[in-house]
């Protein structure tokens, strides 16, 4: 017996040693190998490789004093949030990055506040005046959207807000946020360099003079010591030689300049000058060649319609060919050309000048994702306005794949929404321009009399719809909108640009005495849908359609298109099967019914021993409470949501159409509780019940133990999506707008 005990002890002791050894090895590896994984689809937390390399070289404290603390409008709050997230990301790569946020207006003493303002301006930060709405009207607020960055004994200012002529405030903020990484990386690079590298413009061969390169010289002087140099056959003009051994006459040769720039020469290079440049390159020097192999002067066509281009031979062809470069004697033209002034007429004795693109001055746009150029595009981006309905979060969540597809196709997506959908989309797409666009909202009842509530809300809804349409026309003009995609917002039609309406309800379901008004309702819907260019149905064509009879209609055959299921999730490559959660409750929909269901399910879940998570569907709040066996969470990211759904044995939710599309991706078993009075949800729940797919029960009769017992008889919901249907329609839309 004693031997058995010793054997058991030795067995567990060996296991303990193995576990401790693994932990030690993992800690050693993690302390020497640093890695971070960005799980967001848009890679918003991924720094560029050049920034990561720069941060590795920071050997002392770099301290950011950011003057963005205080009570700001929503746009500047977003700038502050994005700045803080980026600094946290920098700090994750190097703990020498430290920061604090300061409110320069915190002092109540006017004199002290003005002294602070003056000091900040002397240090290089520029103030911005904001008009802020208060109870008493409009108030002026001074802010300093910038930071002071210090390293050792050096300090530099950095402006966070980029002012842009003729750009709306939202666009200026978006561009400022996109440029934060480049700005912070640039200022760190300048601070940690003990000596600025030397660069030189070469002269003596008809290159651009100091006046013609004045602008680029000023820009380069922030990071380099800029010189101008004539080689003039001098062997040491580009390199430095130091004697190592006098006996053997051995020299150490190194470049004088980190780089040289040869800008538009028009005269022949001597053989010795070419040799000196070649030796400079051989010893590690870098050259920027800005060469025109063909000469065509704009002056030659001032009074003529055509001119002759001639070869600009500076005798560098052979040398460049040895480096693997060949210059063709061609003129390059492109439709994306730099505008030039053209006299188009005369008004009041004065010449009338207009600007037109000159195709022989092509504006070449890079396609690389370097932080300097990653926001530049070859062609002007199409501005697409996306407008989801604000009756719950569902219409916003199903816009995620639409926005992502538009952006993959190069479109600039502007989001117009209100209330929780706007909060959700701001968090999901923080880099996009967002506009508050209130819609029409009924007063939802706490009882089942939805039809009466809709009827009493009708006058105010019509007024709100008209106001929203007028606001739409203004947005189109202010933001140069090329097309509008409206999700169930019937009022957002216009003849100015192509418009798309997304809906799964072409055939409204009614019950009881409400059936009397069904023809009138459907006729009204058809009237509004006729004003849109296309109607997109988020469903898959085939034998089983998720929307069932809701999307059946013969009225719009020529402009009705299925676009597949719209879910913010994609089918997981590896399914998470831990089933660590017994019940996941997803709350959604309009108030007060959302809160009524929350209280009902919370009280019943607390009476069980089942591990339950309740997702409140409140992106505007930050709640995470745990009570006994129930955990309440206000809102989580899509990645966290995906893992949560996969970890749950059963999901309980409203049978809202967006929720059904999300659950269909995972093939999840669910229990549905329709919103009282919402005939669409009642129809979908009854249909899935009849098909043997999911159990459902009314809110008034809901009993959790009964529902959990009955759901075992149902197979669950799974549909294979077809994202190519959405891609096809978006391609068509971008081609016509």
Secondary structure, DSSP 8 states (H G I E B T S, - for coil): -HHHHHHHHHHHHHHHHHHHHHHHHHHHHHHH-------STT-TT---HHHHHHHHT--S-EEEEE---S---HHHHHHHHHHHHHHHHHHHH-TTEEEEE--TT--S-HHHHHHHHHHHHHTT---EEEEEEETTEEEEEEE--EEEEEETTEEEEEE-----TT--HHHHHHHHHHTHHHHHHHHHHHHH-SS-EEEEEEESSS---TTTTHHHHHHHTTTEEEEEEE-TT-TTSSEEEEEEETTTTEEEEEESSSEEEEE---S---HHHHHHHHHHHHTT-EEEEE--SEE--GGGGSSSS----EE---S-HHHHHHTT----------SSEEEEEEEEEEETTEEEEEEEEEEEEE--------TTTTT--SS---EEEEEE--SSSHHHHTTHHHHHHHHHTT-EEEEEE-HHHHHHHHHHTTTSEEEE---------SSS-HHHHHHHHHHHHHHHHHHHHHHHHHHHHHTT--EEEEES-TT---SSSEEEEE-S-SS----GGGGGGHHHHHHHHHHHHTTSSEEEE-S--SSS-TTGGGG--SS-TTTEEE-----S----SS------EEEEEE--SSTTHHHHHHHHHHHHHTTS-S-EEEE---TT---EEEETTEEEES---HHHHHHHHHHEEEEEE---HHHHHHHHHHT--EEE---TT-HHHHHHHHHHHHTTS-EE--STT--HHHHHHHGGGS--------THHHHHHHHHHHHH-
